[in-house]
Amino acid sequence: MFKNRVVWITGASSGIGEALSLEFAAQGACVILSSRGEAALEATKAKCDAISGNDSSLALSMDITDEASLASKVEAARAWRGRIDMLINNAGITQRSSCLNTDVSTYRTIFDVDVFGQIALTKAVLPVMIEQGSGHLAVTSSVSGKIGVPFRTGYCAAKHAMMGFFDALRTEVDHQNIKVTTIVPGYIRTPIAASALAGDGSAYGKQDAETRGGMDVNECAKAIMKGFLGRKPEINVGKGTEMHALWIKRYFPKLLMKLAAKQYSKMVKNNDLS
């Protein structure tokens, strides 16, 4: 299904983005790898090329928040193989701080990366897909894009926004042969927590227990790939109790609110958050 397809993945230098890049390389796709770190991108590119056995990937460093540069990045991406068949908006950051202790500037940073950067890149790629008559847009949201989680007010808000944006976009582009997929991971063993922002915008710098106990990132990527191959519009992926929150909220919303409130005290105890 993905052999020789051009797949562009942001946040490709680590975590889910890197694992997905390797999965697509194994499927025979031509993979465009983007993130801010050039050295890490080149390392991912080397892994992809080793899997494919040829030079089937392109390292295209970019800052998703630099909106002025996106048009040139899209042109470079399209020029590589003449088309862009799939864009996976996977770049993102999270936070570990209470609302009272989070600067508004930190919220703006999260939204610039997790929301406005994804929207701007999607808008820049969409005309390419319309012109070629097909395409597939995806975004890595989160279970936190469906429920509220303590100490992640900015992250939850951003991921809720992405679920709403891409669900709405799906209705607008389906008739143009462009598919939209939302990815909803639970806790996955990636560096996301360690690279989270504290309330003042500095690096949080610690991995939390939930992430350490999450699904293996390569297992996660394989599950996401299975969802793509099955043409699922929404892919829920994870193995922990957090995945039950998706159906509990639908059928027992008050129960979920009580459970989330209890989680607050547990997280304060385990992570010394406030």
ZAPANU-803412 format. One record per residue: residue number from 1; x, y, z of N, C-alpha, C, O in turn. Coordinates in steps of 0.2 Angstrom, whole numbers. Layout:
<atoms>
<NUM; <X; Y; Z>; <X; Y; Z>; <X; Y; Z>; <X; Y; Z>>
...
</atoms>
This chain:
<atoms>
<1; <4; -6; 0>; <0; 0; 0>; <4; 6; 0>; <3; 11; -3>>
<2; <10; 6; 4>; <14; 12; 4>; <21; 12; 0>; <25; 16; 0>>
<3; <21; 7; -4>; <27; 6; -8>; <28; 12; -13>; <23; 13; -17>>
<4; <34; 15; -13>; <35; 21; -17>; <31; 27; -15>; <31; 32; -19>>
<5; <27; 27; -10>; <23; 33; -8>; <27; 37; -4>; <32; 35; -1>>
<6; <26; 44; -5>; <30; 49; -2>; <27; 51; 5>; <21; 54; 4>>
<7; <30; 49; 10>; <27; 51; 17>; <31; 55; 21>; <37; 54; 22>>
<8; <28; 61; 23>; <32; 66; 26>; <30; 66; 34>; <24; 66; 35>>
<9; <35; 65; 38>; <34; 64; 45>; <37; 70; 49>; <44; 70; 48>>
<10; <34; 74; 53>; <37; 79; 57>; <38; 76; 64>; <35; 71; 66>>
<11; <43; 78; 68>; <45; 75; 74>; <48; 69; 73>; <47; 64; 77>>
<12; <52; 68; 68>; <54; 61; 65>; <61; 59; 69>; <63; 54; 67>>
<13; <64; 63; 73>; <70; 62; 75>; <70; 58; 82>; <75; 55; 84>>
<14; <64; 57; 85>; <64; 53; 91>; <57; 50; 92>; <52; 52; 88>>
<15; <56; 46; 97>; <49; 44; 99>; <45; 41; 93>; <47; 37; 89>>
<16; <38; 42; 93>; <34; 40; 89>; <36; 41; 82>; <35; 37; 77>>
<17; <38; 47; 80>; <40; 49; 74>; <45; 45; 71>; <45; 43; 65>>
<18; <50; 44; 75>; <56; 40; 72>; <54; 33; 71>; <55; 30; 66>>
<19; <50; 30; 76>; <47; 23; 75>; <43; 22; 69>; <43; 17; 65>>
<20; <39; 27; 68>; <35; 27; 62>; <39; 28; 55>; <37; 24; 50>>
<21; <44; 32; 55>; <48; 32; 50>; <51; 26; 48>; <52; 24; 42>>
<22; <53; 22; 53>; <56; 15; 51>; <51; 10; 49>; <53; 6; 44>>
<23; <45; 11; 51>; <40; 7; 49>; <38; 8; 41>; <37; 3; 37>>
<24; <38; 14; 40>; <36; 16; 33>; <42; 14; 28>; <41; 12; 23>>
<25; <48; 15; 31>; <54; 13; 27>; <53; 5; 25>; <55; 3; 20>>
<26; <51; 1; 30>; <50; -6; 29>; <45; -8; 24>; <45; -13; 21>>
<27; <40; -3; 24>; <35; -4; 19>; <36; -2; 12>; <32; -2; 7>>
<28; <42; 1; 11>; <45; 3; 4>; <43; 10; 3>; <43; 12; -3>>
<29; <41; 14; 8>; <39; 21; 6>; <45; 25; 6>; <51; 23; 8>>
<30; <45; 31; 2>; <50; 36; 2>; <48; 41; 8>; <43; 44; 7>>
<31; <52; 41; 13>; <51; 45; 19>; <55; 51; 19>; <61; 52; 19>>
<32; <51; 57; 20>; <54; 63; 22>; <54; 64; 29>; <48; 64; 32>>
<33; <59; 66; 32>; <60; 66; 39>; <61; 73; 41>; <66; 77; 39>>
<34; <57; 76; 46>; <58; 83; 48>; <58; 83; 56>; <54; 80; 59>>
<35; <62; 88; 58>; <62; 90; 65>; <67; 96; 65>; <70; 97; 60>>
<36; <69; 98; 71>; <73; 104; 71>; <81; 102; 72>; <85; 105; 69>>
<37; <82; 96; 74>; <89; 93; 75>; <92; 90; 69>; <89; 84; 68>>
<38; <96; 93; 66>; <99; 90; 60>; <103; 83; 61>; <102; 78; 57>>
<39; <107; 83; 67>; <111; 77; 68>; <106; 71; 69>; <108; 66; 67>>
<40; <101; 72; 74>; <97; 67; 75>; <93; 65; 69>; <91; 59; 68>>
<41; <91; 69; 65>; <88; 67; 58>; <92; 63; 54>; <90; 58; 51>>
<42; <98; 65; 54>; <103; 61; 49>; <104; 54; 52>; <104; 49; 48>>
<43; <103; 53; 59>; <104; 47; 62>; <97; 42; 60>; <98; 36; 59>>
<44; <92; 46; 60>; <85; 42; 58>; <86; 40; 51>; <84; 35; 49>>
<45; <88; 45; 47>; <89; 44; 40>; <93; 37; 38>; <91; 33; 34>>
<46; <99; 37; 42>; <103; 31; 41>; <100; 25; 43>; <101; 20; 39>>
<47; <96; 25; 48>; <92; 19; 50>; <87; 17; 44>; <86; 11; 43>>
<48; <83; 22; 42>; <78; 21; 37>; <81; 18; 30>; <79; 13; 27>>
<49; <87; 21; 28>; <91; 18; 22>; <93; 11; 23>; <94; 8; 18>>
<50; <95; 10; 29>; <98; 3; 31>; <92; -2; 30>; <93; -8; 28>>
<51; <86; 0; 32>; <80; -5; 32>; <78; -5; 24>; <77; -11; 22>>
<52; <78; 0; 21>; <76; 0; 14>; <81; -3; 9>; <79; -6; 4>>
<53; <87; -2; 11>; <93; -5; 7>; <95; 0; 1>; <99; -1; -3>>
<54; <92; 6; 1>; <93; 12; -3>; <92; 18; 0>; <90; 19; 5>>
<55; <94; 24; -4>; <93; 30; -2>; <86; 33; -3>; <84; 37; -7>>
<56; <81; 30; 2>; <74; 31; 1>; <71; 36; 6>; <65; 37; 6>>
<57; <76; 40; 9>; <73; 45; 14>; <77; 51; 13>; <82; 52; 10>>
<58; <74; 57; 15>; <76; 63; 14>; <76; 67; 21>; <70; 67; 24>>
<59; <81; 69; 24>; <82; 73; 30>; <80; 80; 28>; <85; 84; 25>>
<60; <75; 83; 31>; <73; 90; 29>; <72; 93; 36>; <66; 93; 38>>
<61; <77; 96; 39>; <76; 100; 45>; <71; 106; 44>; <72; 109; 39>>
<62; <68; 107; 50>; <63; 113; 50>; <61; 114; 57>; <61; 110; 61>>
<63; <59; 121; 58>; <56; 123; 64>; <48; 124; 62>; <46; 128; 58>>
<64; <44; 120; 65>; <37; 120; 63>; <34; 127; 65>; <28; 128; 62>>
<65; <37; 130; 70>; <34; 137; 72>; <36; 143; 67>; <34; 148; 68>>
<66; <41; 141; 63>; <43; 147; 58>; <39; 146; 52>; <41; 144; 47>>
<67; <33; 150; 52>; <28; 149; 47>; <31; 152; 40>; <29; 150; 35>>
<68; <35; 157; 41>; <38; 160; 35>; <42; 155; 30>; <42; 156; 24>>
<69; <45; 150; 34>; <49; 146; 30>; <45; 139; 27>; <48; 136; 23>>
<70; <39; 139; 29>; <35; 133; 27>; <34; 132; 20>; <35; 126; 17>>
<71; <33; 137; 16>; <32; 136; 9>; <38; 134; 6>; <37; 129; 1>>
<72; <44; 136; 7>; <50; 133; 4>; <51; 126; 6>; <54; 122; 2>>
<73; <49; 124; 12>; <50; 117; 15>; <45; 113; 11>; <47; 107; 9>>
<74; <39; 115; 10>; <35; 111; 6>; <37; 110; -1>; <37; 105; -4>>
<75; <40; 115; -4>; <42; 115; -11>; <48; 110; -12>; <49; 106; -16>>
<76; <53; 110; -6>; <58; 105; -6>; <56; 98; -6>; <58; 94; -9>>
<77; <51; 97; -1>; <48; 91; 0>; <45; 88; -7>; <46; 82; -9>>
<78; <41; 92; -10>; <38; 90; -17>; <43; 89; -22>; <42; 84; -26>>
<79; <48; 93; -22>; <53; 92; -28>; <57; 86; -27>; <60; 84; -32>>
<80; <57; 83; -21>; <62; 77; -20>; <59; 71; -24>; <63; 68; -27>>
<81; <53; 70; -24>; <50; 64; -28>; <44; 67; -33>; <41; 62; -36>>
<82; <42; 73; -33>; <37; 76; -37>; <30; 76; -34>; <26; 78; -38>>
<83; <29; 73; -28>; <23; 73; -25>; <24; 72; -17>; <29; 71; -15>>
<84; <18; 73; -14>; <18; 72; -6>; <11; 68; -5>; <6; 71; -6>>
<85; <12; 62; -4>; <6; 57; -3>; <3; 57; 4>; <-3; 56; 4>>
<86; <7; 58; 9>; <5; 58; 15>; <9; 63; 20>; <15; 63; 19>>
<87; <6; 66; 24>; <9; 71; 29>; <6; 68; 36>; <0; 68; 37>>
<88; <11; 67; 40>; <10; 65; 47>; <12; 70; 52>; <18; 71; 53>>
<89; <8; 74; 54>; <9; 80; 59>; <11; 77; 66>; <6; 76; 70>>
<90; <17; 76; 67>; <19; 72; 74>; <23; 76; 78>; <24; 74; 84>>
<91; <25; 82; 76>; <29; 86; 81>; <25; 89; 86>; <19; 90; 86>>
<92; <28; 89; 92>; <24; 92; 98>; <28; 92; 104>; <33; 89; 105>>
<93; <25; 96; 109>; <28; 96; 116>; <23; 96; 121>; <17; 97; 119>>
<94; <24; 94; 127>; <20; 94; 132>; <22; 98; 138>; <27; 102; 138>>
<95; <18; 98; 144>; <20; 102; 150>; <19; 97; 156>; <16; 92; 156>>
<96; <22; 100; 161>; <21; 97; 168>; <20; 102; 173>; <25; 104; 176>>
<97; <15; 105; 174>; <14; 111; 178>; <6; 112; 179>; <2; 111; 175>>
<98; <4; 114; 185>; <-3; 116; 186>; <-4; 123; 183>; <0; 126; 181>>
<99; <-11; 124; 182>; <-13; 130; 179>; <-10; 136; 183>; <-8; 141; 179>>
<100; <-11; 136; 189>; <-9; 142; 193>; <-1; 143; 192>; <1; 149; 193>>
<101; <3; 138; 191>; <10; 139; 190>; <12; 139; 183>; <18; 138; 182>>
<102; <8; 140; 178>; <10; 140; 171>; <9; 147; 169>; <4; 150; 169>>
<103; <15; 150; 166>; <14; 156; 163>; <10; 156; 156>; <10; 151; 153>>
<104; <7; 161; 155>; <3; 162; 148>; <8; 161; 143>; <6; 158; 137>>
<105; <14; 163; 143>; <19; 162; 138>; <20; 155; 136>; <22; 153; 131>>
<106; <20; 151; 142>; <21; 144; 141>; <16; 141; 137>; <17; 136; 133>>
<107; <9; 143; 139>; <4; 140; 135>; <4; 142; 127>; <3; 138; 123>>
<108; <7; 148; 126>; <7; 151; 119>; <13; 146; 116>; <12; 145; 110>>
<109; <18; 145; 119>; <23; 140; 116>; <20; 134; 114>; <21; 131; 108>>
<110; <16; 131; 118>; <13; 124; 117>; <9; 125; 111>; <9; 120; 107>>
<111; <5; 130; 111>; <0; 131; 105>; <4; 132; 99>; <2; 130; 93>>
<112; <9; 136; 99>; <13; 137; 93>; <15; 131; 90>; <15; 130; 84>>
<113; <18; 126; 94>; <21; 120; 91>; <15; 115; 90>; <15; 112; 84>>
<114; <11; 114; 95>; <6; 108; 94>; <0; 110; 90>; <-4; 105; 88>>
<115; <-2; 116; 89>; <-8; 118; 86>; <-6; 122; 79>; <-7; 120; 74>>
<116; <-4; 128; 80>; <-3; 133; 75>; <2; 130; 70>; <2; 131; 64>>
<117; <8; 127; 72>; <13; 124; 68>; <10; 119; 63>; <11; 118; 57>>
<118; <6; 114; 66>; <3; 109; 63>; <-2; 111; 58>; <-3; 109; 52>>
<119; <-6; 116; 60>; <-11; 119; 55>; <-8; 123; 49>; <-10; 122; 43>>
<120; <-3; 127; 51>; <1; 130; 45>; <4; 125; 40>; <3; 127; 34>>
<121; <7; 120; 43>; <10; 115; 38>; <5; 112; 34>; <6; 111; 28>>
<122; <-1; 110; 37>; <-6; 106; 34>; <-9; 111; 28>; <-10; 108; 23>>
<123; <-10; 117; 30>; <-13; 122; 25>; <-8; 123; 19>; <-10; 124; 13>>
<124; <-1; 122; 20>; <4; 123; 15>; <4; 117; 11>; <6; 117; 5>>
<125; <3; 111; 13>; <3; 105; 10>; <-3; 103; 6>; <-3; 100; 1>>
<126; <-9; 105; 9>; <-15; 104; 6>; <-16; 105; -1>; <-19; 101; -5>>
<127; <-14; 111; -4>; <-15; 113; -11>; <-11; 108; -15>; <-13; 106; -21>>
<128; <-5; 105; -13>; <-1; 100; -17>; <-6; 94; -18>; <-6; 91; -23>>
<129; <-9; 92; -12>; <-13; 86; -13>; <-19; 87; -17>; <-21; 82; -21>>
<130; <-22; 93; -17>; <-28; 94; -21>; <-26; 94; -28>; <-29; 91; -32>>
<131; <-20; 97; -30>; <-18; 97; -37>; <-16; 90; -39>; <-18; 89; -45>>
<132; <-13; 86; -35>; <-12; 79; -38>; <-18; 74; -37>; <-17; 69; -40>>
<133; <-23; 77; -34>; <-29; 73; -34>; <-30; 67; -29>; <-35; 63; -29>>
<134; <-25; 67; -24>; <-26; 63; -18>; <-21; 65; -13>; <-16; 69; -14>>
<135; <-22; 62; -7>; <-17; 63; -2>; <-20; 60; 5>; <-26; 58; 5>>
<136; <-16; 60; 10>; <-18; 58; 17>; <-15; 62; 22>; <-9; 63; 22>>
<137; <-19; 65; 26>; <-16; 69; 31>; <-18; 66; 38>; <-23; 63; 39>>
<138; <-13; 66; 42>; <-13; 63; 49>; <-10; 67; 54>; <-6; 72; 53>>
<139; <-13; 67; 60>; <-10; 70; 66>; <-10; 66; 72>; <-14; 62; 73>>
<140; <-4; 67; 76>; <-3; 63; 82>; <-6; 67; 88>; <-3; 72; 90>>
<141; <-12; 65; 90>; <-16; 69; 95>; <-14; 65; 102>; <-8; 63; 103>>
<142; <-18; 63; 106>; <-17; 60; 112>; <-24; 58; 115>; <-29; 61; 114>>
<143; <-23; 53; 120>; <-29; 52; 125>; <-31; 59; 128>; <-36; 60; 130>>
<144; <-25; 63; 129>; <-26; 70; 132>; <-30; 74; 128>; <-32; 80; 130>>
<145; <-31; 72; 122>; <-35; 76; 117>; <-43; 74; 117>; <-47; 77; 114>>
<146; <-44; 70; 122>; <-51; 67; 123>; <-53; 69; 130>; <-59; 69; 131>>
<147; <-48; 69; 135>; <-50; 69; 142>; <-46; 74; 145>; <-41; 77; 142>>
<148; <-47; 77; 151>; <-43; 81; 155>; <-39; 78; 160>; <-41; 73; 163>>
<149; <-32; 80; 160>; <-27; 76; 164>; <-24; 82; 168>; <-22; 87; 166>>
<150; <-23; 80; 175>; <-19; 85; 179>; <-12; 87; 177>; <-9; 83; 174>>
<151; <-10; 93; 177>; <-4; 96; 176>; <-2; 96; 168>; <4; 96; 166>>
<152; <-7; 95; 164>; <-7; 96; 157>; <-12; 100; 154>; <-14; 98; 148>>
<153; <-14; 105; 157>; <-19; 110; 155>; <-18; 112; 148>; <-22; 112; 143>>
<154; <-12; 114; 147>; <-10; 117; 140>; <-10; 111; 135>; <-12; 112; 129>>
<155; <-7; 106; 137>; <-6; 100; 132>; <-13; 97; 130>; <-14; 96; 124>>
<156; <-17; 97; 135>; <-24; 94; 134>; <-28; 99; 129>; <-31; 97; 125>>
<157; <-27; 106; 131>; <-31; 110; 127>; <-28; 110; 119>; <-32; 110; 115>>
<158; <-22; 109; 119>; <-19; 109; 112>; <-21; 103; 108>; <-23; 103; 102>>
<159; <-21; 97; 112>; <-23; 91; 108>; <-30; 90; 107>; <-33; 87; 102>>
<160; <-34; 93; 111>; <-42; 94; 110>; <-43; 98; 104>; <-47; 96; 99>>
<161; <-39; 104; 103>; <-39; 108; 97>; <-38; 104; 91>; <-41; 105; 86>>
<162; <-32; 100; 91>; <-31; 96; 85>; <-36; 91; 83>; <-37; 90; 77>>
<163; <-39; 88; 88>; <-44; 83; 87>; <-50; 87; 83>; <-53; 84; 78>>
<164; <-52; 92; 86>; <-57; 96; 83>; <-55; 99; 76>; <-60; 98; 71>>
<165; <-49; 101; 75>; <-47; 104; 68>; <-47; 98; 63>; <-50; 99; 58>>
<166; <-44; 93; 64>; <-44; 87; 59>; <-50; 84; 58>; <-51; 81; 53>>
<167; <-54; 83; 63>; <-61; 80; 62>; <-65; 85; 58>; <-68; 82; 53>>
<168; <-65; 91; 58>; <-68; 96; 54>; <-65; 96; 47>; <-69; 96; 42>>
<169; <-58; 96; 47>; <-55; 96; 40>; <-57; 89; 36>; <-58; 90; 30>>
<170; <-58; 84; 40>; <-60; 78; 36>; <-66; 79; 32>; <-67; 76; 26>>
<171; <-71; 82; 35>; <-77; 84; 31>; <-77; 88; 25>; <-81; 88; 21>>
<172; <-71; 92; 25>; <-70; 97; 20>; <-67; 94; 14>; <-67; 96; 8>>
<173; <-62; 89; 15>; <-58; 86; 10>; <-59; 79; 7>; <-56; 77; 3>>
<174; <-64; 76; 11>; <-66; 69; 9>; <-68; 69; 1>; <-66; 64; -2>>
<175; <-72; 74; -1>; <-74; 73; -8>; <-68; 75; -13>; <-69; 74; -19>>
<176; <-62; 77; -10>; <-57; 78; -15>; <-52; 72; -15>; <-46; 73; -16>>
<177; <-54; 67; -12>; <-50; 60; -12>; <-44; 61; -7>; <-38; 59; -8>>
<178; <-45; 65; -2>; <-40; 66; 3>; <-42; 64; 10>; <-48; 66; 12>>
<179; <-39; 59; 13>; <-41; 56; 19>; <-37; 59; 25>; <-32; 62; 24>>
<180; <-41; 59; 31>; <-38; 62; 37>; <-39; 57; 42>; <-44; 53; 43>>
<181; <-33; 56; 46>; <-33; 51; 51>; <-30; 55; 58>; <-25; 58; 58>>
<182; <-34; 54; 63>; <-32; 56; 70>; <-29; 50; 74>; <-32; 45; 74>>
<183; <-23; 51; 76>; <-20; 46; 80>; <-20; 48; 88>; <-19; 53; 90>>
<184; <-22; 43; 92>; <-24; 44; 99>; <-20; 40; 103>; <-23; 35; 106>>
<185; <-14; 41; 105>; <-10; 37; 109>; <-11; 38; 116>; <-13; 44; 118>>
<186; <-10; 33; 120>; <-10; 33; 127>; <-3; 35; 130>; <1; 38; 126>>
<187; <-1; 32; 135>; <6; 32; 137>; <11; 28; 133>; <10; 22; 133>>
<188; <15; 31; 130>; <20; 27; 126>; <27; 29; 128>; <29; 35; 130>>
<189; <32; 24; 128>; <38; 25; 131>; <43; 29; 126>; <46; 26; 121>>
<190; <42; 36; 127>; <46; 41; 122>; <49; 46; 127>; <48; 46; 133>>
<191; <53; 50; 124>; <56; 56; 128>; <52; 62; 130>; <54; 67; 132>>
<192; <45; 61; 128>; <41; 67; 128>; <40; 70; 135>; <40; 76; 135>>
<193; <40; 66; 140>; <39; 69; 147>; <46; 72; 149>; <46; 78; 152>>
<194; <52; 69; 148>; <58; 72; 149>; <59; 79; 146>; <63; 83; 148>>
<195; <56; 80; 140>; <57; 86; 136>; <51; 90; 137>; <51; 95; 133>>
<196; <47; 89; 142>; <41; 93; 143>; <43; 100; 146>; <49; 101; 148>>
<197; <39; 105; 146>; <40; 112; 148>; <37; 112; 155>; <32; 110; 157>>
<198; <41; 115; 160>; <39; 117; 166>; <34; 123; 166>; <34; 126; 160>>
<199; <31; 125; 171>; <27; 131; 171>; <30; 137; 168>; <26; 141; 165>>
<200; <36; 138; 170>; <40; 145; 167>; <43; 144; 160>; <46; 149; 158>>
<201; <41; 138; 157>; <44; 137; 150>; <51; 134; 150>; <53; 133; 145>>
<202; <54; 133; 156>; <60; 129; 156>; <59; 122; 155>; <53; 120; 155>>
<203; <64; 118; 154>; <64; 111; 153>; <62; 107; 160>; <65; 109; 165>>
<204; <57; 103; 159>; <55; 99; 165>; <60; 94; 167>; <62; 94; 173>>
<205; <63; 91; 162>; <69; 87; 163>; <68; 80; 167>; <73; 77; 168>>
<206; <62; 78; 168>; <61; 71; 171>; <56; 67; 167>; <51; 69; 165>>
<207; <58; 60; 167>; <53; 56; 165>; <48; 54; 170>; <50; 53; 176>>
<208; <42; 53; 169>; <37; 51; 174>; <35; 44; 174>; <36; 40; 169>>
<209; <32; 42; 179>; <31; 34; 180>; <26; 32; 174>; <27; 26; 172>>
<210; <21; 36; 173>; <16; 34; 168>; <19; 32; 161>; <18; 27; 158>>
<211; <24; 37; 159>; <27; 36; 152>; <32; 30; 153>; <33; 26; 148>>
<212; <36; 29; 158>; <40; 24; 159>; <37; 17; 158>; <40; 12; 156>>
<213; <31; 17; 161>; <27; 11; 160>; <22; 10; 154>; <18; 5; 154>>
<214; <23; 14; 150>; <19; 14; 144>; <21; 9; 139>; <25; 5; 139>>
<215; <17; 9; 133>; <18; 4; 128>; <25; 6; 124>; <27; 11; 124>>
<216; <28; 1; 122>; <35; 1; 119>; <33; 5; 112>; <28; 4; 109>>
<217; <38; 10; 111>; <36; 14; 105>; <36; 11; 98>; <33; 13; 94>>
<218; <40; 6; 98>; <40; 2; 91>; <34; -2; 91>; <31; -3; 85>>
<219; <31; -5; 96>; <25; -8; 96>; <19; -3; 94>; <14; -5; 91>>
<220; <20; 3; 97>; <15; 8; 95>; <15; 10; 88>; <10; 10; 85>>
<221; <21; 10; 85>; <21; 12; 78>; <18; 6; 74>; <15; 8; 69>>
<222; <19; 0; 76>; <16; -5; 72>; <9; -5; 72>; <5; -7; 67>>
<223; <6; -3; 78>; <-1; -3; 79>; <-4; 3; 75>; <-9; 2; 72>>
<224; <0; 8; 74>; <-3; 14; 70>; <-3; 12; 63>; <-7; 14; 59>>
<225; <3; 9; 61>; <3; 6; 54>; <-3; 2; 52>; <-5; 2; 47>>
<226; <-4; -3; 57>; <-10; -7; 56>; <-16; -3; 55>; <-21; -5; 51>>
<227; <-17; 2; 59>; <-23; 7; 58>; <-23; 10; 51>; <-28; 11; 48>>
<228; <-17; 13; 49>; <-17; 16; 42>; <-19; 11; 37>; <-23; 12; 32>>
<229; <-16; 5; 37>; <-17; -1; 32>; <-25; -2; 32>; <-28; -4; 27>>
<230; <-28; -2; 38>; <-35; -3; 39>; <-39; 3; 37>; <-46; 2; 38>>
<231; <-36; 8; 35>; <-40; 14; 33>; <-44; 17; 39>; <-50; 19; 37>>
<232; <-42; 16; 45>; <-46; 19; 51>; <-45; 27; 51>; <-40; 29; 50>>
<233; <-51; 30; 52>; <-51; 37; 52>; <-48; 40; 59>; <-45; 45; 60>>
<234; <-48; 35; 64>; <-46; 37; 71>; <-42; 31; 73>; <-45; 25; 74>>
<235; <-36; 31; 76>; <-32; 26; 78>; <-31; 27; 85>; <-26; 31; 87>>
<236; <-34; 23; 90>; <-32; 23; 97>; <-27; 18; 98>; <-28; 12; 96>>
<237; <-21; 20; 102>; <-16; 15; 103>; <-13; 16; 110>; <-11; 21; 112>>
<238; <-13; 10; 113>; <-10; 10; 120>; <-12; 4; 123>; <-16; 0; 121>>
<239; <-9; 3; 129>; <-11; -4; 133>; <-12; -3; 140>; <-14; -7; 143>>
<240; <-12; 4; 142>; <-13; 5; 149>; <-20; 6; 151>; <-25; 7; 147>>
<241; <-22; 8; 157>; <-28; 9; 160>; <-31; 16; 157>; <-37; 17; 157>>
<242; <-26; 20; 155>; <-28; 26; 152>; <-33; 26; 146>; <-37; 30; 144>>
<243; <-32; 20; 142>; <-36; 19; 136>; <-43; 18; 138>; <-48; 19; 134>>
<244; <-45; 15; 144>; <-52; 14; 146>; <-55; 21; 147>; <-61; 21; 147>>
<245; <-51; 26; 148>; <-54; 33; 149>; <-58; 35; 143>; <-63; 39; 144>>
<246; <-57; 33; 137>; <-60; 35; 131>; <-67; 33; 131>; <-72; 37; 129>>
<247; <-69; 27; 134>; <-76; 24; 134>; <-79; 26; 140>; <-85; 27; 140>>
<248; <-75; 27; 146>; <-78; 29; 152>; <-81; 36; 151>; <-86; 38; 154>>
<249; <-77; 41; 148>; <-80; 47; 147>; <-86; 47; 143>; <-91; 51; 144>>
<250; <-87; 43; 138>; <-93; 43; 134>; <-99; 41; 138>; <-104; 44; 137>>
<251; <-98; 36; 142>; <-104; 33; 145>; <-105; 35; 152>; <-110; 35; 155>>
<252; <-99; 36; 156>; <-99; 38; 163>; <-95; 44; 164>; <-90; 43; 168>>
<253; <-97; 50; 161>; <-92; 56; 162>; <-91; 58; 169>; <-85; 60; 171>>
<254; <-96; 57; 174>; <-95; 59; 181>; <-90; 55; 184>; <-86; 57; 188>>
<255; <-90; 49; 182>; <-85; 44; 185>; <-78; 46; 183>; <-73; 46; 187>>
<256; <-77; 47; 177>; <-71; 49; 174>; <-68; 56; 178>; <-62; 56; 179>>
<257; <-72; 60; 179>; <-70; 66; 182>; <-68; 65; 189>; <-63; 68; 192>>
<258; <-71; 60; 193>; <-69; 58; 200>; <-62; 55; 199>; <-58; 56; 203>>
<259; <-61; 50; 194>; <-55; 47; 194>; <-49; 52; 192>; <-44; 51; 195>>
<260; <-51; 57; 188>; <-45; 61; 186>; <-44; 66; 192>; <-38; 67; 193>>
<261; <-48; 67; 196>; <-47; 71; 202>; <-43; 67; 207>; <-38; 70; 210>>
<262; <-44; 61; 208>; <-40; 57; 212>; <-33; 56; 209>; <-28; 56; 213>>
<263; <-32; 56; 202>; <-25; 56; 199>; <-21; 62; 201>; <-15; 62; 202>>
<264; <-24; 68; 202>; <-21; 74; 204>; <-16; 72; 211>; <-10; 74; 210>>
<265; <-19; 70; 216>; <-16; 68; 222>; <-10; 63; 221>; <-5; 64; 224>>
<266; <-12; 58; 217>; <-7; 53; 216>; <-1; 56; 212>; <5; 54; 213>>
<267; <-2; 60; 207>; <4; 63; 203>; <8; 68; 208>; <14; 68; 207>>
<268; <5; 72; 212>; <8; 76; 217>; <13; 72; 221>; <19; 74; 222>>
<269; <11; 67; 223>; <15; 62; 228>; <20; 59; 224>; <26; 59; 226>>
<270; <19; 57; 218>; <24; 53; 214>; <29; 58; 211>; <35; 56; 210>>
<271; <27; 64; 209>; <31; 68; 204>; <33; 75; 208>; <37; 79; 205>>
<272; <30; 76; 214>; <32; 82; 217>; <30; 88; 213>; <33; 93; 213>>
<273; <24; 88; 210>; <21; 93; 206>; <17; 97; 210>; <14; 95; 215>>
<274; <16; 104; 208>; <11; 108; 211>; <8; 113; 206>; <4; 117; 209>>
</atoms>
